[in-house]
Amino acid sequence: MSEMIVRTNNVTKTYGKGAAATEALRGVSLSIPKGSFTCLVGPSGHGKSTLMHLIGGLDRPTGGTIYIDGEEITGLDAAGLSRIRSRKIGFVFQFFNLLRGLSAIENIETALMLSGRAEKGQGARAQELLDQVGLSEKANAYPSELSGGQQQRVAIARALANNPDLLLMDEPTGNLDSAAEAQIIEILESLNQQGKTIVIVTHNLEIARRAQNVVQIKDGKIAA
Amino acid sequence: MTLSKLVIRNLTRRRGRFLFTLMGITIGIASVVTFISLGGSLKSEIRRESAALGANLIVTPKGSCAYEQVSILTGEQLPTTITGEELARIRGIEGMTALPFLTGRTAIQNRPISVMGILPTETKPFKRWSVGKGGYFTDDESPGVVLGTVVADQFGLSPGSELTVRGESLPVIGVLAQTGGKDDVTIFMPLTVAQRLYEQDDRVSYVAVRVENPEELEAYSIKISEQVSLGVVSDKQMLSSVLTIVGTVNMTLQLIALVAVLAAAFGIINTMMTATYERKREIGILQALGARPRTIFSIFLFESAFYGLIGGAVGVVFGMLFSAVAAPHVSQNAFTAFVAGSGGGMLDISAIVGAIVFSTLIAALAGLYPAWRAARLSPVEAISYE
């Protein structure tokens, strides 16, 4: 069996307390091999995004353990989780989440800065990433001047900034037309071929069809 | 991208709010600087006036308080109670020069002006005056006035003009060369003329004494006390008590100005709190990109401190401009006449740096709580914020 980049062990997540408590995840044990293309699918509100947030260290589980690249992240403090996010994980969200006051290239440079890269090397690396997603000429455009598809490609470039092994994406094509969606899928496949592990939460059947693993989440559990 | 660039981009993105918040701290610091620099130039003026007296002992009416000592330096009107007999006894002491002064007031075009009765022949060398225009008194009796240069300029008076003081028309004999002190804003006349106009018989307001050998000051002070029952104060004592009063007044003004800075600090807290709410999503994005809590904290703290840095710098400039240009016109008392003559308003470099550092510290302090709030946001909560 190949090396697992993500391992979750009986992970639970409960929001609220007492009578108002809602169980979002009820014991998810999951292993994602390095270099795989995995889709998390399932009905809305059944815990897919929650699981992705936990894997990405954006939130903490109520119970269970999570390992990223062999390191248990469940016990890490906020700074430790930041380190994991900065070095090992790239996020892409449905609503692009670019920093609106910054140009495309500056968004990428900010990610590089946060991982500790000196300003000097940032520009060249950011430009290289923009080339990779086919947006070399849009380096100085602000998010408001870019189409949804272009914004999402900048977001992908930004997620790749620190060369993470794991890309976590929450509905990356959810807000795009089919032409833009096709471009994104193409980029994702090429990244996967370069060895990136891609985990996507999606309703998109086209993406799910191309995935090597499809994990269905229902009622806070992995459906058989 | 660097943290400081990111901070500046964040601040300048919302220009209106940035400027309004900045104005608060700018006004606060400007008022502190105004008071500090007015106070500073006032003190250096007082030192200069004290030196310009040319005296190292001052004889004042018995029981004079510090306020009256201030008046000697500023040229305010003083009670006139030292008699001619007392004056004669003081002037009889060997080894020192003692000159009487009588202070009065008059008005030219409804503006109050100091009048001083002097012994013209002895006072001129004592004060090291030189004549700028026209002549000088030829004896100690004949009616006439000699003007300080500012008085002459202000009211368009020159040798040959007539000036009415207390109903009596007096010829302007001459105008003194600039002294840089309160003598520039004073009208001088012979003591006897002043005593007659102000109905003071042979009384005078104070006596300035110069002891030839300053090391014997103490001994002469005792000698004077033996001769007359009057107050004797050395120029140094007077200077220090006057500076204490001015210092207290100035400190009070500065405290009031500090309240303005405090209010501005709350303005900054308010702006930064609003920013943490509005930029929740942005904080979430930065966290997803790997920003540590410490980094988020720094971004918000630096933003806040930046208000202080810029507000402090602009405030210092405005404060100095205000105290140099506007303050002398604000009121017409003797203190501001001083400042007008001093061309003051300039702070030394350590005060400038001090004001900016202070302002930056206050602003950083104001940013602590908002920055702490921003840093402890849960990433998933922040990123999901709509």
Chai-1 contact restraints between the chains, C-beta under 6 A:
chainA,res_idxA,chainB,res_idxB,connection_type,confidence,min_distance_angstrom,max_distance_angstrom,comment,restraint_id
A,H53,B,V380,contact,1.0,0.0,6.0,A-B,restraint_1
A,L58,B,P379,contact,1.0,0.0,6.0,A-B,restraint_2
A,L58,B,V380,contact,1.0,0.0,6.0,A-B,restraint_3
A,D59,B,V380,contact,1.0,0.0,6.0,A-B,restraint_4
A,A78,B,P293,contact,1.0,0.0,6.0,A-B,restraint_5
A,A79,B,R292,contact,1.0,0.0,6.0,A-B,restraint_6
A,S82,B,G290,contact,1.0,0.0,6.0,A-B,restraint_7
A,S82,B,R292,contact,1.0,0.0,6.0,A-B,restraint_8
A,R85,B,G290,contact,1.0,0.0,6.0,A-B,restraint_9
A,S86,B,G290,contact,1.0,0.0,6.0,A-B,restraint_10
A,F91,B,A288,contact,1.0,0.0,6.0,A-B,restraint_11
A,N97,B,I285,contact,1.0,0.0,6.0,A-B,restraint_12
A,G101,B,R9,contact,1.0,0.0,6.0,A-B,restraint_13
A,G101,B,R13,contact,1.0,0.0,6.0,A-B,restraint_14
A,E106,B,M1,contact,1.0,0.0,6.0,A-B,restraint_15
A,E109,B,M1,contact,1.0,0.0,6.0,A-B,restraint_16
A,T110,B,M1,contact,1.0,0.0,6.0,A-B,restraint_17
A,A111,B,L289,contact,1.0,0.0,6.0,A-B,restraint_18
A,M113,B,M1,contact,1.0,0.0,6.0,A-B,restraint_19
A,L114,B,L289,contact,1.0,0.0,6.0,A-B,restraint_20
A,L114,B,G290,contact,1.0,0.0,6.0,A-B,restraint_21
A,L114,B,A291,contact,1.0,0.0,6.0,A-B,restraint_22
A,S115,B,G290,contact,1.0,0.0,6.0,A-B,restraint_23
A,E119,B,T2,contact,1.0,0.0,6.0,A-B,restraint_24
